[in-house]
Amino acid sequence: MIERDLIKDILGKALSTGGDFAEVFIEDTERSSLGLVNGKIETAVSGRDFGIGIRIFKGLRSIYAYTNDTSRDSLLRTAYNAALALGEVREDKAVDIIERVNANIHPILYVPRSIDIAKKVEKLKEAYKAAKDYSNEISQVMSNYVDVDQRVAIANSEGLYTEDRRIRTRFAVQAIASDGKENQTGYEAPGKGMGFELFDIIDVAQCGKEAARIAVTMLHAPLCPSGKMVVAIDNGFGGVIFHEACGHSLEATAVAKGNSEFAGKLGQKIASDKVTAIDDGTIPNEWGSLNIDDEGNPTRKNVLIENGILKGYMIDKFNGRRMNMEPTGSSRRQSYKFAPTSRMTNTYIAPGNDENHEIIQSIDYGLYAKKMGGGSVNPVTGEFNFAVLEGYLVKNGKIDTPVRGATLIGKGSEILKRIDMVGKELDLAAGMCGSISGSVPTNVGQPLIRVSEITVGGRE
């Protein structure tokens, strides 16, 4: 995307004030999105982002600068100004780079931008109709389509030059049920690291029906009682609790500065024997997968917790310096406008040995969280608060009454120790994760799990 000789000159200029590492990140991204509300297209947006980020290390100091002016003078001036923040100019360093070609583990059949927009609109309307026809209580349906085609090139003063192409496609449908007094929402949003062939493996009409089913079910559900309960959390997006309450606390972004409840605990028991947790960026065509991270390192399958023992963190290059540990292929950024840091990819609790029906039968009285919503967490303390989008009371070992308005409140380190049953059926669900390096696509996941006690917020 930029001549190699110019990249070498940029790196040399970046090191001209005594920096010990320099990196150039080049991005060219095309994206499009469509939004349909109540059967009519409300938004149709497409765009292209192109720019270059330049990062310099000097010991434990880091400087980041970026520009979308790709002229030689602008790029060298940007590198020079960034370098000045680290010291006085000495001389440009000679840098050589060697290209590394990466294996592509995410084959693409149909590049999204080559698909006629009418076919994309057809999928949105199909989901809309299915959701709207589900019940006359469905008052509004919104469906969205988005695709991203990102090309990156990464070079650094250690001699690396490498390129990657990331294509992702996602579809979402939201249904709102209303009785004239109250509204309830259902939501489905599958996404994959693939092209338009996503629609060969998902049924958009079924997504619409499922969103409508959740909304109508919750509309007629009584408010959830509150108190400490046994809680079974279903697979797929149920994994958002581990992602938020524990995953962020295992990123070097927090660990390196001691801003994590799990800092300094490698080799220690932090969870029940039932818990093995993994972050794996190598799963073919998954939403959170990458061939390489945003520092050019091949992604890996990182075991974070194994049978309750803390085995590792997710580490980027800069925070690895603070921790005296090697990067783990976990460095990510939203775009060239952000310096990278350690982030999750596809993070999940691994399958266990318990049968789903045994997990439910083991609960005399508790909550079955079938589908989770959004939430928040403090990575320093691990304290979290999550909404349950679809929940049911469990009585005498059977799923009983649907309930709405439930929230799960707790602390990550405590919940990990209270997971006492883990099912066999792993499922992943797509989402977007925000942090200091912007918003990036990540998967969450788990089998059905049982937590022996969680504080459930609801109605007294």
N, C-alpha and C positions, 0 to 999 in steps of 0.2 A: 504493500500500500504506500510505502515511502521507500525511496532508494536506500539500499543497505549502507552505502558510503555516508549518506546524510545521517543515518541512525548512529553510525560509529562516531561521527563528529559531535552529535548531540550528547552521547554518553561521555565522550572526552571532555566536552565543555562542562558537563555536570560535575565532573570530578576535579575541576580546575582549582578548587579551594580546599582540597585535602579530604574530600569525601572518600569513603572506602567501598561504596557500592552505589551504582546508579542503574536505573531501569526506565525503559520507555514502553508505554502501553498505547497501542494504536487501535482505535475502534471505528468500525463502519457498520451501523445498525439500521435496518429497515423494519418498520413495524406498521401494523394496521389494526384497526378495531372497528367493530360495528355494534351498535346498541339498538335493540328493538323494545319498544314499550307499547303494550296493548295492541300488538299487531302492526305497528308502524315504526319504520326506521327513524330514530331520533338523532342518532349520531353516526357519522361515518368519517373516520380520521385515519390518515396515513402520514407517515413522516420518515425522515432519515436523519440520523445523528452521526456526525463524523468529528473526531477529535483525538488529541494526543495528550497523555498524562506523563509527566516526568517526575520520578521520585529519586531522592538521594539520601543515603545514610552516612552518618559520621559517628561511629560508636553507637550510642543510644539516643542520638538525635536524628530526626527524620523530617525532610522537607518535601512537600508535594506541590506541583504546579501543573496547570493544564491550559490548553489553547485549542481553538478550532481553526486557527490560521496556520496553514501548512506550508507557508513559504519558508525557504531556508533561513532567511534573516529572522523571522518570527520565532522559529523553533530554537535556533541557537541563542537568541536573546532571552527566551523563556528559561532555557537551561542555565544560562549565565546568571540571570536574576535569582533563580532558586539557589544556585551554588553560593551566591554572595551572602545568603542568610547563614551559611555555615563557616564563613571565614574569608580571609583575603585571597585574592587571585594569585595563583602561583604560575601554573602553566597547564594547558590542556594535556590530558593523558591520552596515550595511544591505546585504543581498544579494538580488539578483533572479535568478530562474532561468527559462529558456525551454526548453520541451520540444523534443527532437529525436526524430523517428521514424526508426528504422533499417530498411533493407531486410532482409527475412528470406530468407536463402539456404538455409535448412534446412527445407523443407516436411515436415510430419508428417501421416501418413495415419491412424494408429491410436494414440491416446494410451494408453500402457500401463496406467494405472490403470483404464481403462474395459474392459479385457480380463478375462474371467473367469479366476480363478486356476487352474481345471481345465485351461485351454488352455496355461498356462505349465508346469504339471506334466507335461502330455502331451509337451511338447518335451524336458523333462529325461529322461523315461522312454524316449523314442525314442533319444536319444543313449546312454543307459545300455545298452539292449538291443543296439544295434549294436556297442558296444565289448565288451561281455561275450561276445557271440556270435562275435567275431573269432577267439578262441583260448581253449582251456582253460587256458592259462597266465596269462590275465588274472585276477588275484586280487581286485582291487578297482576300482570305477569310481565317481568322484564327478562330478556335474554341477551347475552353478550357473547361476542366472538373476538378473540385477539390472537394475532400471530406475530412472532418476532424472529428475525433472521439477523444474527449478529456475527460479524467477522472480526477477529482480533489478531493482532500480531504483538508479540512480547519479546523484547530484547533486553539484555542486561550486561553489565561490565564483567560478569563472570564468563562471558563468551556465548551466552545462549541467544539464539534467535529461533522462534517457533510461531506457528500460526494455528488457528482453530476456527471452526464455523459452528455456531450453535443455533439450531432452529427449534422453536417451541410453538405449540398451538394449544389454546385453552378455550373451553366453552363453559358458559355459566347460565343458569336459569334460576330466577327468584320468583316465588309465588306468594302473594299476600291474600290471606283469607280474612273476611270481615263479617261480623253480624250486625253492623251498624253502630256498635258501641266500642268494640275492641277489634284490634288487628293482630294476627299472628303470621309469622313468616317461615317459609320453607326454602331451602337453598341446596343446589347441587352444582358443582363446578369442577369437572374432571379436566386434567391437563396432562400433556406428555411432551417429552423431548423428541417430537416427531412432526411431520408435516400434516397435510390435509388427510392423510391416512388415519389420523386420529378417529375420524368418523366411520372407519371400517371396524373399529373395536368398541365404540360407545354407541348407545341408542339414545338419541337426543329426545325422542318422544318419551322414553322411560325416565329420563332425567326430569322432564317436565312433570310427569305424573308423580314422581317421587317428591319433588319440591312441593307440589300441591297437596299430596297426602300428609306431609309433615305439617303444613300450615293448617289444614282443616282439622287434623287430629288435635293439635295444640290449641286451636280456637275453642274446642269443646272440653278441654282438660281443666280440672280444678287446679288451684294454686298448690305448689309443692309445700309440704310441711318442712319445717327447719329442724336442725339438730344434728348431732353426730350419728352417722349411719355407716353401715357397710355399703359400698358402692361398686357396682360392676360397670366398667367403662368399655364400650364396644370398640371394635377394631377400626382401621382407617383413620379418620380425622380425630378419633379419640386420642391418638398419639400427640396431639397438640399440647396436652398437659406435660408430657415428658419434654417436648421441644422447648416450651416456654419455661417451665418450672425448673428443669435440670439442664437441658441442652445448652442454653445461653451461659450457664454457669460453668460449662466445660469448654468454652471457647477461650483461647489464649488472650483474646481481647480483654476479658475480665480477670482470668487467672494470673496473667503476667504481672499485674499491678496489685494482686492480693484482693481484688474486688469480687471474690467468688467464695461461696461457702465451701467449695471443694478444693481451693488452693492448698498445696502442700500435702495432699492426701493420697498421692499415688501409692498403690499397694495396700491401701486400707479398705476395710469393708464399709461401704457407704449405702448398700441396698440389701434387700433380702436375697437369699440364695436363688430365688426364682428369676431374678432380673439379669439379663444380658442385654446391653444396649449398644447399638452400632450406628455409625455414620458412614454411609457408603455412597461415594460419588461415581461408582463404576457400573451401576445397574443400567443395562442398555435401554435407551429411549425413555428413561424416567424423567419426570419433571425437574428434579433437582440435580440430575447427573451432568457431568462435564467430562470431556476427554482430558483437559488440563485445567488447572485452576487459574486464577487471574494473575499469578506470578510465573506461570509457565510450567509448573510442576504437575506431573501426572496425578490424577485423583487416585484415591486409595479407599480400601475398606478398612476403616479405623474402628477397632473394638474399644469402646469407651469404658464399659462396665462388663465384667465377665463373672457370672454367678455371684453377683453382689460386690465384687472387688473392683475398685477403680484402677483401670489399666492404662488409660491415656487421655490426652486432651486433643482438641482440634487446634492446630498451630500454624500461624503464618510466619513469614521470614523475620519480620521485625520483632514481633513478640517472642519468637524463638530465641532471638538474641538476649532478651531480658531473662528468659528461662534457661538459657544454655541447652536448648533442645532443638532438634531438627524439624523443619516444616513437615506437615502431614498431608499436603495437597488440599488444604482447606481454606486457601486465601481467595476471597471473592469481593466484588464491587458491583454496584449498579451500573456504572458507566465510567468513561474516562474522566468524568468530573469528580470522582471519588478515589482516594487512596484505598488500597485493599486492606482487609484485615481478616482474621479467622472467622469463618461462618460455617453453618451447617449446610449439607446437601440433601441427602435422603436419610433422615434420622429416625430410628425405630427401635422398639423393644422386640427382641427376637422371639420366635415362637417357643412355647413351653410344652408341657405334657398333659395339660388338663383339658377335658372335653367341655365344650361350651355349656351343654345342658347340666353338667356337674357343677359348674360355677354358679349358675342361676339357682339350682336346687340347694346349694349350700347356704343360701341367704334366707333367713327366717323373716327379716324385715329390713328393707333397704331401698336403694335407688339403682335403677338401671339407666345409665346415661347412654342412650342409643346414638345420639349425634351431638357433638360439641359445637359451641359457637366460639366467639372471640373471648379474649381475656387479657390480663396484664400480669407482670411479674417484676419483682425487684431482684436482679441477679446477685446482689450482694448478700441478701438474706434468704433468697429463694422463696419468699412469700408470694403466693399467687391467688388470683380470683378469676374463675372462668364461668361463663354462662353455658347452660345446657340447652341446646336448641330443641332437642326432643328427649324427653325423659319419662320413665314409668316407675311407679312403686312396685317393689317385689314383696310378696307376702307368701309365707309358707312355701318357699321354693318355686314360686310361679310368678311370671310377669303379669301384673294386675292392672292397676289404673294408670292411664296417662296423666302426667302432671306437668304444669308449665311454671316458668319463673324460677327454676332451680339454678343455683350457683354452687360451684365447688370452691371451697376456701381452704388453704393449707400452706404448707411449707415443703419445698421440693425434697429436701433431705429426709424429712419425716415420712412423706408419702412413699419414697423409694423403699423404705424399710417395712412398709405396711402392705406392699403388694405380695399377697400370699397365694394367689392362683393366677396362672398364665395359660391362655388357650393355645391352640395349635394353628389357627388360621390367620396368618399375617395378611394385612391389607394396607396399602399406602394411599394417601390422599394429598392432593396438590394445594399449595398455599403460597403466599408471599410473605417474606420475613424482613423486617426492618431493623437496622442497626446503624452504627456510625459510618459504614461504607454504603449506605443506601438500602434500597429494597431489592431483594434477590429471590428468584424462584426456589422454593424448598418443598420437599415432601416430608410429611409426618406419617407415622404408622405404628401399629402394634396389633397383636391379637386381642381378643376379649380378655380383660384382666379384672381381678377382684382386689379391691383395697379394703383392708379390714376395718378402717375407720377414716372418714373424711367429714369435716364440718360442711353440712349442706345448708346453704342460705335459701330461705323461702318465706313461708308465712308461719308465724307462731301458732 
